[in-house]
């Protein structure tokens, strides 16, 4: 059975009659680590993911908080916007790696929409919505040959496509939630709910 310790192969500096060897430090066996992670099962991997995210959040806060106290408020807002834009680019890149370059262009266009893009009070693209969409696409994959992308009034991302039966299907992505709208009604799912992905077992079809 694979263990986490088996993925590390420590080596140490040695001395001999010739002199000091160059070998030092420790090596990390990536394949052994992967085998250990797979052997843990989904629940353990999810627990590790939550742990890492919690530690990451604490470390980032401890690192950035002192600088926030010293910085000008406008500089803080600029830095926040910059970090959000980098995150959006990362999510869009992940989505387009599955759905293709045209999707990247469309999502980038939507991500650049400013507040009031509809001439009223519409919000710019929500980073939480984009993150939820990315999680969905990573799991559902390219379930349709042609998906339209739009922006909702609250900054949520909307997608639609036509099923094999000729039915127009709409989906909206909020913070950790996906909503499906079709002629058969509406359905709301947590993005982690596996019942959501059972709706997309056939390409271009849906069973909601």
C-alpha positions in Angstrom: 0.0 0.0 0.0 1.3 3.4 -0.9 2.2 5.8 1.9 3.0 9.5 1.8 6.5 8.8 3.2 7.3 6.5 0.3 7.1 9.5 -2.1 10.2 11.1 -0.4 13.6 9.6 -0.9 16.0 11.5 1.3 19.7 11.6 0.5 22.5 13.2 2.4 25.9 14.7 1.7 28.7 12.2 2.1 32.4 12.3 2.6 35.0 9.8 1.2 38.7 9.8 0.6 38.2 11.7 -2.6 36.3 14.5 -1.1 32.8 15.9 -0.6 30.0 14.4 -2.7 27.6 16.8 -4.6 24.5 14.8 -3.6 22.5 16.6 -0.9 19.0 17.4 0.1 16.0 15.2 -0.5 14.2 14.0 -3.6 10.5 13.9 -4.2 9.0 11.0 -6.2 6.0 12.4 -8.0 4.6 9.1 -9.1 4.8 7.7 -5.6 2.9 10.7 -4.3 0.2 10.3 -7.0 -0.2 6.6 -6.0 -0.5 7.6 -2.4 -3.1 10.3 -3.2 -5.2 7.9 -5.3 -5.1 5.2 -2.6 -6.6 7.6 -0.1 -9.9 7.9 -1.9 -12.1 10.9 -2.7 -13.1 11.8 0.9 -9.5 12.0 2.1 -8.4 14.0 -1.0 -11.3 16.5 -0.4 -10.2 16.8 3.3 -6.6 17.5 2.2 -7.9 20.1 -0.3 -9.9 21.9 2.4 -6.9 21.8 4.7 -4.6 23.3 2.2 -7.1 26.0 1.3 -7.6 26.9 4.9 -3.9 27.1 5.6 -3.4 29.1 2.3 -6.0 31.6 3.4 -4.4 32.1 6.8 -0.9 32.5 5.4 -2.1 35.0 2.8 -3.9 37.0 5.4 -0.9 37.1 7.7 1.4 38.1 4.8 -0.8 40.9 3.3 -2.5 42.4 6.4 0.5 44.4 7.5 0.9 46.0 4.1 -2.8 46.9 4.0 -2.3 48.9 7.2 0.4 51.0 5.5 -1.0 51.3 2.0 -3.1 54.0 0.6 -6.8 52.9 0.2 -6.6 53.4 -3.6 -3.6 51.2 -3.8 -5.4 48.5 -1.9 -8.3 48.6 -4.2 -6.0 48.5 -7.2 -4.2 45.5 -5.9 -7.5 43.7 -5.1 -8.7 44.4 -8.7 -5.4 43.2 -10.1 -5.6 39.9 -8.1 -9.2 39.4 -9.2 -8.3 39.9 -12.9 -5.4 37.4 -12.6 -7.8 34.9 -11.0 -10.4 35.5 -13.8 -7.7 34.9 -16.5 -6.7 31.7 -14.8 -10.3 30.4 -14.7 -11.0 31.4 -18.3 -7.8 29.6 -19.4 -8.9 26.4 -17.6 -12.4 26.6 -19.2 -11.0 27.3 -22.7 -8.6 24.4 -22.4 -11.6 22.1 -22.5 -14.1 24.1 -24.7 -11.6 25.8 -27.1 -10.1 29.2 -27.9 -13.4 30.9 -29.1 -14.8 30.4 -25.6 -11.7 32.1 -24.1 -12.3 35.2 -26.3 -16.0 35.4 -25.4 -15.4 35.0 -21.6 -12.6 37.5 -21.7 -15.0 40.0 -23.4 -17.6 39.4 -20.7 -15.1 39.7 -17.9 -14.2 43.2 -19.1 -17.8 44.4 -18.7 -17.9 47.2 -16.2 -20.7 48.0 -13.8 -23.8 49.4 -15.6 -22.9 47.5 -18.8 -26.6 47.3 -19.6 -27.1 51.0 -19.3 -28.6 50.5 -15.8 -27.4 48.9 -12.6 -26.1 45.6 -13.9 -23.0 44.2 -12.1 -19.7 43.2 -13.7 -18.8 39.5 -13.9 -18.8 37.8 -10.6 -15.5 36.0 -9.8 -17.6 33.5 -7.7 -19.8 32.8 -10.7 -16.7 32.2 -13.0 -15.2 29.9 -10.4 -18.4 27.9 -10.2 -18.6 27.7 -14.0 -14.9 26.5 -14.1 -15.7 23.7 -11.6 -18.7 22.7 -13.6 -16.9 22.5 -17.0 -14.0 20.6 -15.4 -16.5 17.9 -14.4 -19.1 18.0 -17.2 -16.6 18.6 -20.0 -17.7 19.5 -23.5 -21.2 18.3 -23.2 -22.5 20.3 -26.2 -21.1 21.2 -29.6 -22.2 24.9 -29.3 -22.6 26.8 -26.0 -23.5 30.4 -25.8 -22.1 32.6 -23.0 -23.8 35.6 -21.6 -23.8 37.9 -18.5 -26.7 38.3 -16.1 -27.9 41.3 -14.3 -26.3 40.3 -11.0 -22.9 39.5 -12.7 -23.7 35.8 -12.9 -22.6 33.9 -16.0 -25.4 32.4 -18.2 -24.9 29.7 -20.8 -27.4 28.1 -23.2 -27.4 25.4 -25.9 -29.9 23.4 -27.9 -30.4 19.8 -26.9 -30.6 17.0 -29.5 -34.4 17.2 -29.1 -34.3 20.8 -30.2 -35.0 22.2 -26.7 -33.3 25.4 -25.6 -31.5 24.8 -22.2 -30.3 27.7 -20.0 -28.0 27.6 -17.0 -27.0 30.2 -14.5 -24.0 30.1 -12.2 -23.9 31.7 -8.9 -21.5 31.3 -5.9 -21.3 27.5 -5.7 -24.7 26.9 -7.2 -25.9 26.1 -10.7 -29.5 26.6 -11.9 -31.0 24.8 -15.0 -34.0 26.1 -16.9 -35.8 24.1 -19.5 -39.3 23.5 -20.8 -39.7 20.8 -18.1 -39.1 23.3 -15.3 -36.2 24.6 -13.2 -33.7 22.7 -11.1 -31.1 24.1 -8.6 -28.0 22.2 -7.6 -24.9 22.7 -5.5 -21.9 22.6 -7.8 -20.6 19.7 -5.8 -23.8 17.7 -6.2 -23.1 14.7 -8.4 -26.8 14.6 -9.4 -26.1 17.8 -11.4 -23.6 16.0 -13.6 -26.0 13.0 -14.2 -28.0 15.5 -16.3 -25.3 15.5 -18.9 -24.7 11.9 -19.6 -25.4 12.3 -23.4 -23.9 15.0 -25.6 -26.2 17.9 -26.3 -28.9 16.3 -24.1 -30.2 16.9 -20.7 -32.4 15.0 -18.4 -33.5 17.8 -16.0 
